[in-house]
Structure formats: structure tokens, C-alpha cells
């Protein structure tokens, strides 16, 4: 009898617990403005602060279709031009990115509320990179709170980098390196060249009142953006590093990018080289132009012409990047830890769009030249200098090895004696002015 009574009591308690759990679940689902819970304090009914929603109610109702009615119209297949103006890609490219990135950025729904859809996160991220809109502007357009955008933005940019990692990587075979060298020789008349090197100083906006814990002074946090580019102005390798981490000050030998080049220079085959501007030091594998003040022979001027002509590839890459991604139009306002993934995601999208979309680069955007007389025509990207990327600091040193000078003399003799293309003084001065050679 006693055993039967205990079983009945356990069953009643279990039924009561189940009914209580169902009741609490219904209360949370209705999202009352005021919720009460029982605590162990002296006041059993303690009022909680009203929680803020992830998205506004209007967006939450329409999230299964699109952000807002405006986004639905502009992202429809019937209006591909508006989709391109809004996100910088067409509808098919957006669907491909969404399919690849969804497993990484889509969260699971809970009984409290539904997770923000992956397509909304991707649209906001692309919109942020293409237009450079502030979080406040993006919040008004998408009806997603600013704090929510700040939370998932870095995650979405990292997902884009992972999806597009095959479009920006160092060649891992001899055939791939030879393909780059062949294109430089055919397009830019520069033999044994395996890439053009450039660097930019990343500008960061100051934040917070002076003297407070939240104050950020960009003078003490200098970030350098190195890029190695192929003959088609696509990024082969990029490196974003803080000068604060580099020992020895502003010295190229102390950068991580230089250390990587020293380790991997054996992959530069057949006595090949990388070309760079006069801001970098002369190395056996790194050819730089002569300064105008140091030129005393005509063949040195001819060498400068061909090197600066091929160096337009990296200048065009930076120019196209800043023209297409308006996030570079002003100094960065995001956290310093998010800047590397932002730049890498933009470079990955640049390579992907340049290879997948033939109309990605409009006529006249990049530097070109007249085929008949070889006169250089500056691209439209030079009309406006991006505020987020400035010219790199001067890493050049005047201490060079004998082997580096011998390699440079070989190129000087090759261009002056072996090359069949004639160069006039006007052409050389034109290329010097485009590349700011003094």
C-alpha cells in the first residue's frame, strides 16, 4: 500500500512539472513586455529588464523572404542591375556565395526566438564592404540593430575568406609560377618576373575621448598592407601586419612578409625576381627602379621604363580594389583586430570577381597605354585617393649586396640591348610621373 502511494505521488509530481514547463514555454514564446521569475531572494516575484530584439518586428516577419520590400525588389532576378548596384554582384553570384557560406554563418533557432537568416547577414556584409556605409545607415536600411551587425560582421567576412581561399593563394607548383612569369613576359615585356610587390599604410580613425580607457590613438598602431600581384592585377599573396609587432622599427628586413620571402625565395625559379617600387630595398630576388637623382646612363632610364611599366599591375590592383570597395574611402572605424579579415575578404572578392565576371573592371578604370606609341593613360582610379590606404613608408636602404647589383645590371643590359621595343624620353617621363619616381 505504501509503495503504491509513493508511485502515485511521483506520477503527480511529474505531471505537475511537465505542465509547469509547458506553461513557462508559452509565456516566453508570447514575449510579454514584463516577465517574472521565482528566485531564492526575499522577493519571489522579481521584475526583469525588457530584452532587446535581434531584429525589429517588421524585419522578423519578413525575414523569410528578404530584408525589406526595397531589398526584395532590388535583389529580384527581374532587376539584376539594381542587385549589382546594391551588393556589387549579380543574383547568381550572390546565391553561390550564400550556398557556400550558409553552413558557417547560419545559427540554429531556439524556443526563445528565431536566428537571423544567413542571407540577411551576407547582404549586410557585402553592402558594408561595397558601399562603406556606417552601422547606423545599415541598421536603417536592414532594420537590424547596430550591435547585432557588429557581432556577426567579422564572422561573415571570415566565412567569405574561407570560401574564396582558392582564389588568393601562393602558387604551389612550378607550372603555376611559370604561368605567372609567362604572362609578365607577354603582357609587360619583363622576363623572369614572378610578381609585383606593393605596400600601403592602413589608416585608422581615432576613437574615444582623450584620457579615457576607450581612447584609441592611431599614431601608436601603424598597420602595413603588403601585396604580391600577378600580371592580371590579381592578388597572389597578402600580408597585414602591425608595425608595433616588428622589432627594429620601420625596417623591411624585420617584417614578417620579408621573412616569408626569404624562406620561399627558392620557389622563384630560373633566377627570377619580384619587382617593387623605390620604397623597397634592392635584393637579389627583388628589383627596384633607380631614383631619378641616381640615373646617369640612358640604359638605366630604359630599365626604369620597363620596370615601372610592369609595376602598374600592383598599382592597378590597389586602385581597382579601392574603387570597387568603398569601405576604403575613409579611415577604418572598426576594431583593429577586425581590419586584417576585412582587407583579406575584399582582396578575395576582388580576385573572384575579376576571374568570374569579365565586366568587373570597366574600360578606363585601370592604367592603360596607346598601342601605337606606348603613351601611358592614367586610370580613373587615380582621380580620388583612398583615405584608408596611403603610400607605404620608405623601406629602402642603400646597402645592397654584390649579387643584387649584378642581377640588376643583367636586366639593364637586357632591356637596353636585347629588347626590340623603342622607348622615347616622353614615355619614360610619363611612367615616372605615374609612379612618383623622384
Secondary structure, DSSP 4 states (H G I P E B T S, - for coil): -HHHHHHHHHHHHHHHHHHHHHHHHHHHHHT-SS-EE--SSS-SSEEPPPPPPSB-HHHHHHTTT-SSHHHHHHTSTT-HHHHHHHHSS-HHHHHHHHHHHHHHHPPPP-SS-PPPPHHHHHHHHHHHHHH---HHHHHHHH-B-HHHHHHHHHHHHHHHHHHTGGGS----SHHHHHHHHHHHHHHH--TTEEEEEEEEEEPB--BS-TTSTT-B-GGG--EEEEEEE-TTS-EEEEEEEEGGGSTTSS-GGGSHHHHHHHHHGGGS-TT-EEEE-TTS---SSEEEPPPGGG--SHHHHHHHHHHHHHHHHHHHHHHHHHHH-GGGGS-B-S-GGGHHHHHHHHHHHHHHHHHH-TTSS-TTSS-EE-TTT--EE--GGGGS--SSEEEPP----S---HHHHHHHHHHHHIIIII------HHHHHHHHHHTT--
